[in-house]
Amino acid sequence: MKHYLLLVITIGISNISYSQEIEEAISIDLPCYNTTKLFKSLREKYKELPIVTGTAGDEAESTFSLWMDPVEKSWTIVTTKKELSCIIGLGTDIKLLSYKKGTGI
């Protein structure tokens, strides 16, 4: 298994004002694979399907996706940049939450 340093994770939301700037970033090695092979494995071996995708605000201009098996309740979060995809996290017991339109967090 090859590991690549794909991104530095930082957290920031542009619509919220914080009294302090972010002082630290987390740098980690992530397990990375060929995108086509990883997505095929998630679908066929783990029975997961993508339920959320989006464009990340990172320097790599990558995308992220959340994969889920609704029966076994497993999940995987993946970040992708062209032919390379890295697993950011995975787990079990995922629950989808429902909200009424216009509900604030």
C-alpha positions in Angstrom: 0.0 0.0 0.0 1.4 3.4 -1.0 1.0 6.4 1.2 1.2 9.9 -0.1 1.0 13.2 1.7 -1.9 14.7 -0.1 -3.2 17.5 2.0 -2.9 19.5 5.1 -6.2 19.6 6.9 -7.2 23.1 8.1 -10.6 24.2 9.3 -12.2 27.5 8.4 -15.7 28.8 7.6 -15.7 32.1 5.7 -19.1 33.2 7.0 -18.2 32.9 10.7 -16.0 35.3 12.5 -13.6 33.9 15.0 -11.8 35.8 17.7 -8.6 33.8 17.1 -6.8 32.7 13.9 -6.1 29.0 13.3 -2.7 28.4 14.9 -2.1 24.8 13.9 -2.6 22.5 11.0 -2.6 18.7 11.0 -0.3 17.0 8.6 -0.8 13.2 8.1 0.1 10.4 5.7 -3.1 9.1 4.1 -3.6 5.7 2.4 -4.0 6.7 -1.3 -5.0 4.6 -4.3 -5.9 4.9 -8.0 -9.3 6.6 -8.1 -11.0 4.1 -10.4 -9.8 1.1 -8.4 -10.7 2.6 -5.0 -14.2 3.6 -6.1 -14.7 0.1 -7.7 -13.6 -1.5 -4.4 -15.9 0.7 -2.3 -18.9 -0.2 -4.5 -18.2 -3.9 -5.0 -16.4 -5.1 -1.9 -17.8 -2.8 0.7 -21.2 -2.1 -1.0 -20.8 1.6 -0.3 -22.2 4.3 -2.6 -21.4 8.0 -2.6 -24.1 10.0 -0.8 -22.3 13.4 -0.6 -19.7 15.1 -2.8 -18.2 18.5 -2.9 -15.3 20.7 -3.8 -12.7 21.1 -1.1 -11.3 24.5 -0.3 -7.7 23.1 -0.2 -4.7 24.1 -2.2 -4.9 21.0 -4.3 -8.5 22.0 -5.4 -9.5 18.4 -4.7 -13.0 17.0 -4.2 -14.3 15.0 -1.3 -17.0 12.3 -1.1 -18.8 10.5 1.7 -19.6 6.9 0.8 -22.0 4.8 2.8 -23.5 1.3 3.0 -27.1 1.9 4.1 -27.5 -1.7 5.2 -24.3 -2.3 7.2 -24.0 1.4 8.2 -20.4 1.6 7.2 -18.9 4.8 5.8 -15.7 6.1 4.1 -14.6 9.7 3.5 -12.4 10.1 0.4 -10.5 13.1 -1.0 -9.8 13.0 -4.8 -7.5 14.8 -7.1 -7.8 13.3 -10.6 -6.4 9.7 -10.6 -5.4 9.8 -7.0 -7.9 9.2 -4.1 -7.0 9.1 -0.4 -9.1 7.7 2.5 -9.5 10.4 5.1 -11.6 8.3 7.5 -13.8 5.3 7.8 -16.1 3.8 10.3 -19.4 2.2 11.3 -22.8 3.1 12.7 -23.4 6.1 10.4 -26.9 7.7 10.7 -28.5 10.1 8.3 -30.2 13.0 10.0 -33.2 14.7 8.5 -34.0 18.4 8.8 -37.0 20.4 7.9 -36.3 23.0 5.2 -35.0 26.2 6.7 -33.8 24.6 9.9 -30.7 26.3 11.3 -27.9 24.4 12.9 
